[in-house]
Amino acid sequence: MKKSILIIVLSFRILLPILGQNHDHDSTFQKSPITHYIIPAVLIGGGIALNNQDFKNKQITWHNENYKDFSTKVDDLLQIAPHAAVFGLDWIGVKSKHDFKDKVGLMLTGGIIMLGTVNALKYTTNQLRPDGSSENSFPSGHTANAFFGATILAKEYADKSVLIAIGGYTVATATGYLRMANNRHWASDVLAGAGIGIISGEVAYIVYPWLKEKLGGKGKNKSVVFIPTFDGNAMGGNLVIGF
């Protein structure tokens, strides 16, 4: 687990120069207070603390007693439900804080941060999944993705109704629980994934306006297009900047 801690620390150390910059040029993008990072930090810390064989043995017993023959694909859909709501609520008349273009930018920026962190940890920690299918268990990508989407959803719509934020995080929590019920992830994977997802969402609101300014420029005729790609196993993308 020393590798996982090091990667998390290095990831956010690289972002510090950006996080520390002032983005008063656009008041709709406001840096979250440090208190917003306490819960995800506790989740990640809890995930690291529970990543031990004794707790995993207890989870195996819990799973065999309650979910031995359980199997569902619902978690595959639930992980993207908050993302769909980020854009779908606008279509039914609930206006978000930012327009469609900025929401796409926020989702892409935070998504890259989240996926990069998750995959870096998965393929360096080499944690065996509960079902023994592969050694890329830590952290849970489904859970990270769901909590990332829920965080963007909350930041865009919570001022309209706190129930929207509660609904997003409830769906994300259900995603994490089903990953354990499906015997695909340990509790430690789910906790760490949730923390990474939340932090990625928060950081997106700091990094995206910085990227928007640097790539778009002021008084310059530039266009920036990011085309996401997915080959069934990994997500990537092509960035095109026009001058």
N, C-alpha and C positions, 0 to 999 in steps of 0.2 A: 504493500500500500504506500510505501515511501514514494514510488514513481507517480502514483496518482496525485498525491499531495503536491509534489514538485511541479507537475504539469498544470494543475489548477493555479498555483502561485505564479508560474511563468506566464500563463495565459493572461492573467489580469495585470501582471507587471508590464506586459507589452502595451496594454490598453491605457495605462496610467497617464501618459502624456496627452491623450485625447480626452480622457475623463476629466482632467483638470482644467481644460480650456473653458472659457466663458462663451455661452451660446445665446447671449442676450439679443442677438440680431433677429431671432425668431422666438417670441415669448410663448408660442404654443408648445415648444420643446423645453421643458424644465427638468433640470437634474433632480432626481428623487433624493430625499433626505437619507442620511445613512441608516436610519431606522428601517427603511424598506429592504435593507440587505441583511438584517438580523435573522429573520425567519429562514431565508434560503441558506444562510451560513450555518445555522443550527441543523437544517436538514442534511446538508453535505457532511457536517461533522458527525451527525448521528449515523449516516450511512457508512462512514469510515469506521466508526466505533463498533458498529454491528457486523462488520465484515470479518467475522471470525468463525471457526468451525463449530464452536459450541452453540452459537445462536443459529447457525445454519442447520445443525442437527435438530434443533427444536422446531425450525420451520418445516423440515422434512416430515417430522411427526405430525405437526398441525395439518399439513397438506394431505398426508395419507389418511388422516382421520376424517377430514371434511371435504376434500376435493379430489380424491384419488381418481375418479373416472370423469372428472369435469373437463370440458373442452369447449371453447367458443372463439369465434373470430371477431366478436363485438369490439374488443379492444383495438383492433386494427382500424375500425371506423371512428371510435370515440376519440382517438388521439388527434384527429383532424377536425373534430366537431367545433372546438373553439375557433380555429382558423376560419372555418366556413361562416361562423357567426360574426366574425370581425367584418366581413364584407356583406354578408346576407342581411344583417339588421338595417343597413342603409337602404336596401331595396324595399323594405317594408315600412319605411318612414322614420326609423330611429336614427337620427343623425349622429355621426361619430365626431370626435374632436378634430380629426384630420381628413383630408380628401382621399380619394381612391389612390392617386399616385403616391402620396406620402405613406399611405398604409402599406402599399406594395413595397416601398423602400424600407420601411420599418421591419416588415416581415422577412424580407430578404436579408437585411443586415443582421438582425437578431438570429435568423435561421442559420446563417453561415457561422456565427459565433457559437451557437448551440451545437450544431452538427460537428464543427471542428473540435470542440472540447470533448464531446461525447465519443467521437471516433478515435481521438488521440488516446483517451483513457481506455477504451475498449481493447485496442490492439497493442497496448503496452502493459496493462495489468494482467491480461490473459486469465480472467476469472472464469471458471467452469460454470455453465448454467446448471440450475437444479435438475433439469432433465438430461443433462450430460450430452446435449447435442453439439455444443461448441464452446470455445473458450473466449467468448467476448461478452460476458454477462454484465460487467460493471462499466458504466452505469446503465440504467434502462433508457434506451432511446425513445421508446414509445412514451414513457412517462415524462421525459425531458421535453419532448415535442408537445405533449398535451399541456404541460404547465407553462411552456413558452407561449403557446396560443392563448391560454387563459389569462396570462399577464398582459398581453397586448389588448385582449378583449376588455379587461378591467380598466386599463389606462385610457382606452378610447370611449368607453360607455358608462363607467361607474358614476360619472356626474349626472347621467340621465336616470339611472336606477342601480342601486347597490345590488339588487337581485340579479342583474346581468352578470356582475362580477362573481357573486356567490355561485350562480349556475355554472359559469366557466370553470371555476376551481373544483366544484363538485364533480363535474365530468372528468376533469384531470385526475382527481383522486380515485374515481372509479376505474379509470384506465390503469393506474398503478396497482390497484387491488386485483384487477383481473389478470395482470401480468404475473402476479404471484399465484393466483388461483389456477392459472393455466400451466403452472410449474415452469415458467420461462425465466423468472427472475427471483432473486433473493430480495428480502426487505431492504437490505443495504443498497442494492442497485436502484430500487424505487425511490428511496429517500434522497440519495445523491442525485438521481435524475431530476427529481422535482426541484431541488435547489438550483441545479444548473439551468433548468428551464426558466425559472423565475428571474435569476440574475441576467440571463441572456436577454429577456424581455426588457428589463430595466435598462441595461446597457445600450440596447438598440436606440433608445430615445436620446442617448448622448452621442453615440457614434454616427447615427444616420444624418443628423443635421450638419455634422462636421464634414461627412462625405459629400453631402448635397452641396455645401458651399465650395469645397475644394474641387470637386469634379464639375459642378455646374458653373462655378465662377460668378463674379458680379460684373454685369455689363458686357458679358461675352456671349457669343452665340454658340453655345455648346448643347449637345444632346447626349444623354447618358441612357443606355439601354442595357439591362441585364436579362439574359435569357436563361432560365433555369433548365437543367437537364437531369434526367433520372434514367439509369439503365436497368433498373430492377434491383440493384444491389447498393449503388452509391449515388448520392446527389452531387451535382456540380453545377457549372454554369459558364456562360460566355458573357464577358463584359465588353460592350462596344461604346466608345466615346467618340462623338462627332464634333469636328471643329469647323 
